Amino acid sequence: MKKFITAAVVVVTTSVAGILTWRKVESDRFRNDLWTEAERVSAEQDEVAAAQPARHA
């Protein structure tokens, strides 16, 4: 019985660690996708601003 409990604890612990690692990887991937999109939009806005003539007050 003790071996069964030990094996169950190891399986559960490994599963939880795997799930937490997977969530961290997905979170980092999503964050990187957002940063990439933000940088692309920012570059497009910079190009549009540079193409427009300067306004005088």
DSSP file (Angstrom, degrees, kcal/mol; ACC not computed):
  #  RESIDUE AA STRUCTURE BP1 BP2  ACC     N-H-->O    O-->H-N    N-H-->O    O-->H-N    TCO  KAPPA ALPHA  PHI   PSI    X-CA   Y-CA   Z-CA
    1    1 A M     >        0   0    0      0, 0.0     4,-2.2     0, 0.0     5,-0.2   0.000 360.0 360.0 360.0 -37.0    0.0    0.0    0.0
    2    2 A K  H  >  +     0   0    0      1,-0.2     4,-2.3     2,-0.2     5,-0.2   0.886 360.0  51.0 -65.1 -37.9    2.9    2.4    0.8
    3    3 A K  H  > S+     0   0    0      2,-0.2     4,-2.7     1,-0.2    -1,-0.2   0.881 108.9  52.1 -65.9 -37.5    4.4    1.9   -2.7
    4    4 A F  H  > S+     0   0    0      2,-0.2     4,-2.6     1,-0.2    -2,-0.2   0.926 110.7  46.7 -63.9 -45.2    1.0    2.6   -4.2
    5    5 A I  H  X S+     0   0    0     -4,-2.2     4,-2.5     2,-0.2    -2,-0.2   0.913 113.0  49.7 -63.7 -42.9    0.7    5.9   -2.3
    6    6 A T  H  X S+     0   0    0     -4,-2.3     4,-2.3     1,-0.2    -2,-0.2   0.927 112.0  47.7 -62.0 -44.8    4.2    6.9   -3.2
    7    7 A A  H  X S+     0   0    0     -4,-2.7     4,-2.4     1,-0.2    -2,-0.2   0.903 111.7  50.5 -63.2 -41.1    3.6    6.2   -6.8
    8    8 A A  H  X S+     0   0    0     -4,-2.6     4,-2.6     2,-0.2     5,-0.2   0.903 110.4  49.4 -63.6 -42.1    0.4    8.1   -6.8
    9    9 A V  H  X S+     0   0    0     -4,-2.5     4,-2.8     2,-0.2     5,-0.2   0.909 111.5  49.2 -64.1 -42.2    2.1   11.1   -5.1
   10   10 A V  H  X S+     0   0    0     -4,-2.3     4,-2.5     2,-0.2    -2,-0.2   0.921 112.6  47.4 -63.5 -44.0    4.9   11.0   -7.7
   11   11 A V  H  X S+     0   0    0     -4,-2.4     4,-2.4     2,-0.2    -2,-0.2   0.931 114.9  45.4 -63.7 -46.2    2.4   10.9  -10.6
   12   12 A V  H  X S+     0   0    0     -4,-2.6     4,-2.7     2,-0.2     5,-0.2   0.927 114.1  48.7 -64.6 -45.1    0.3   13.7   -9.2
   13   13 A T  H  X S+     0   0    0     -4,-2.8     4,-2.4    -5,-0.2    -2,-0.2   0.917 113.0  47.5 -61.4 -44.1    3.3   15.9   -8.5
   14   14 A T  H  X S+     0   0    0     -4,-2.5     4,-2.4    -5,-0.2    -1,-0.2   0.897 112.0  50.5 -64.2 -40.6    4.7   15.3  -11.9
   15   15 A S  H  X S+     0   0    0     -4,-2.4     4,-2.5    -5,-0.2    -2,-0.2   0.925 111.1  47.7 -63.6 -45.3    1.4   16.1  -13.5
   16   16 A V  H  X S+     0   0    0     -4,-2.7     4,-2.6     2,-0.2     5,-0.2   0.921 112.2  49.6 -63.4 -43.7    1.0   19.3  -11.6
   17   17 A A  H  X S+     0   0    0     -4,-2.4     4,-2.3    -5,-0.2    -1,-0.2   0.905 111.5  49.6 -62.0 -40.9    4.5   20.4  -12.5
   18   18 A G  H  X S+     0   0    0     -4,-2.4     4,-2.5     2,-0.2    -2,-0.2   0.909 111.2  48.3 -64.0 -42.9    3.9   19.6  -16.1
   19   19 A I  H  X S+     0   0    0     -4,-2.5     4,-2.5     2,-0.2    -2,-0.2   0.916 112.3  48.7 -65.2 -43.1    0.7   21.6  -16.2
   20   20 A L  H  X S+     0   0    0     -4,-2.6     4,-2.0     2,-0.2    -2,-0.2   0.899 112.4  48.8 -64.3 -40.0    2.3   24.6  -14.5
   21   21 A T  H  X S+     0   0    0     -4,-2.3     4,-2.4    -5,-0.2    -2,-0.2   0.922 111.2  49.7 -64.4 -44.1    5.2   24.4  -16.9
   22   22 A W  H  X S+     0   0    0     -4,-2.5     4,-2.6     1,-0.2     5,-0.2   0.913 110.4  50.4 -61.7 -42.8    2.8   24.2  -19.9
   23   23 A R  H  X S+     0   0    0     -4,-2.5     4,-2.4     1,-0.2    -1,-0.2   0.894 110.7  49.7 -63.1 -39.3    0.8   27.2  -18.6
   24   24 A K  H  X S+     0   0    0     -4,-2.0     4,-2.5     2,-0.2    -2,-0.2   0.919 111.4  48.3 -65.6 -43.6    4.0   29.3  -18.2
   25   25 A V  H  X S+     0   0    0     -4,-2.4     4,-2.3     2,-0.2    -2,-0.2   0.927 113.9  46.4 -63.0 -45.2    5.2   28.4  -21.7
   26   26 A E  H  X S+     0   0    0     -4,-2.6     4,-2.6     2,-0.2    -2,-0.2   0.893 112.0  51.5 -65.2 -39.0    1.8   29.3  -23.2
   27   27 A S  H  X S+     0   0    0     -4,-2.4     4,-2.5    -5,-0.2    -2,-0.2   0.923 111.3  47.1 -63.1 -44.5    1.7   32.5  -21.2
   28   28 A D  H  X S+     0   0    0     -4,-2.5     4,-2.5     2,-0.2    -2,-0.2   0.893 112.2  50.5 -64.2 -39.9    5.1   33.5  -22.4
   29   29 A R  H  X S+     0   0    0     -4,-2.3     4,-2.3     2,-0.2    -2,-0.2   0.923 111.7  47.4 -64.4 -43.7    4.2   32.7  -26.0
   30   30 A F  H  X S+     0   0    0     -4,-2.6     4,-2.2     2,-0.2    -2,-0.2   0.912 112.2  49.8 -63.5 -43.2    1.0   34.8  -25.7
   31   31 A R  H  X S+     0   0    0     -4,-2.5     4,-2.4     1,-0.2    -2,-0.2   0.905 110.8  49.7 -62.9 -42.0    2.9   37.7  -24.2
   32   32 A N  H  X S+     0   0    0     -4,-2.5     4,-2.5     1,-0.2    -1,-0.2   0.889 108.8  52.6 -64.4 -38.8    5.5   37.6  -26.9
   33   33 A D  H  X S+     0   0    0     -4,-2.3     4,-2.3     2,-0.2    -1,-0.2   0.908 109.9  48.9 -62.1 -41.3    2.8   37.5  -29.6
   34   34 A L  H  X S+     0   0    0     -4,-2.2     4,-2.6     2,-0.2    -2,-0.2   0.911 111.6  48.4 -65.1 -42.3    1.2   40.6  -28.0
   35   35 A W  H  X S+     0   0    0     -4,-2.4     4,-2.5     2,-0.2    -2,-0.2   0.905 110.9  51.0 -65.1 -40.3    4.6   42.4  -27.9
   36   36 A T  H  X S+     0   0    0     -4,-2.5     4,-2.0     2,-0.2    -2,-0.2   0.923 112.0  46.8 -62.4 -43.9    5.3   41.5  -31.5
   37   37 A E  H  X S+     0   0    0     -4,-2.3     4,-2.5     2,-0.2     5,-0.2   0.913 112.0  50.6 -64.1 -43.3    1.9   42.9  -32.6
   38   38 A A  H  X S+     0   0    0     -4,-2.6     4,-2.4     1,-0.2    -2,-0.2   0.899 110.5  49.3 -62.9 -40.9    2.4   46.1  -30.6
   39   39 A E  H  X S+     0   0    0     -4,-2.5     4,-2.2     2,-0.2    -1,-0.2   0.881 110.8  50.5 -65.6 -37.6    5.8   46.6  -32.1
   40   40 A R  H  X S+     0   0    0     -4,-2.0     4,-2.2     2,-0.2    -2,-0.2   0.933 112.5  45.8 -65.5 -45.9    4.4   46.1  -35.6
   41   41 A V  H  X S+     0   0    0     -4,-2.5     4,-2.5     1,-0.2    -2,-0.2   0.903 112.1  52.0 -64.0 -41.2    1.5   48.6  -35.0
   42   42 A S  H  X S+     0   0    0     -4,-2.4     4,-2.3     1,-0.2    -1,-0.2   0.907 109.1  49.5 -62.5 -41.7    3.9   51.1  -33.5
   43   43 A A  H  X S+     0   0    0     -4,-2.2     4,-2.1     2,-0.2    -1,-0.2   0.901 110.7  50.4 -64.3 -40.5    6.2   50.8  -36.5
   44   44 A E  H  X S+     0   0    0     -4,-2.2     4,-2.2     2,-0.2    -2,-0.2   0.911 110.6  49.3 -63.3 -42.1    3.2   51.4  -38.9
   45   45 A Q  H  X S+     0   0    0     -4,-2.5     4,-2.5     1,-0.2    -2,-0.2   0.886 109.4  52.2 -65.2 -38.5    2.2   54.4  -36.9
   46   46 A D  H  X S+     0   0    0     -4,-2.3     4,-2.2     2,-0.2    -1,-0.2   0.899 109.5  49.8 -63.0 -40.3    5.7   55.8  -37.0
   47   47 A E  H  X S+     0   0    0     -4,-2.1     4,-1.6     2,-0.2    -2,-0.2   0.912 111.9  47.6 -65.2 -42.3    5.7   55.4  -40.8
   48   48 A V  H  X S+     0   0    0     -4,-2.2     4,-1.2     1,-0.2    -2,-0.2   0.919 112.6  49.0 -64.7 -43.3    2.4   57.1  -41.2
   49   49 A A  H  < S+     0   0    0     -4,-2.5     3,-0.2     1,-0.2    -1,-0.2   0.878 111.0  50.0 -64.7 -37.6    3.5   60.0  -38.9
   50   50 A A  H  < S+     0   0    0     -4,-2.2    -1,-0.2     1,-0.2    -2,-0.2   0.807 109.0  52.8 -71.1 -28.7    6.8   60.4  -40.9
   51   51 A A  H  < S+     0   0    0     -4,-1.6    -1,-0.2    -5,-0.2    -2,-0.2   0.725  93.8  85.1 -80.0 -21.7    4.9   60.5  -44.2
   52   52 A Q  S  < S-     0   0    0     -4,-1.2     3,-0.1    -3,-0.2     2,-0.1  -0.582  88.7-109.2 -81.9 142.5    2.5   63.3  -43.1
   53   53 A P        -     0   0    0      0, 0.0     2,-0.1     0, 0.0    -1,-0.1  -0.383  41.6 -98.0 -66.8 148.3    3.7   66.9  -43.4
   54   54 A A        -     0   0    0     -4,-0.1     2,-0.4     1,-0.1    -4,-0.0  -0.438  36.8-134.5 -68.6 137.9    4.5   68.7  -40.2
   55   55 A R        -     0   0    0     -2,-0.1     2,-0.4    -3,-0.1    -1,-0.1  -0.751  10.8-145.5 -95.0 141.0    1.6   70.9  -38.9
   56   56 A H              0   0    0     -2,-0.4     0, 0.0     1,-0.1     0, 0.0  -0.862 360.0 360.0-105.6 142.2    2.3   74.4  -37.6
   57   57 A A              0   0    0     -2,-0.4    -1,-0.1     0, 0.0    -2,-0.0   0.466 360.0 360.0 -74.5 360.0    0.3   75.8  -34.8
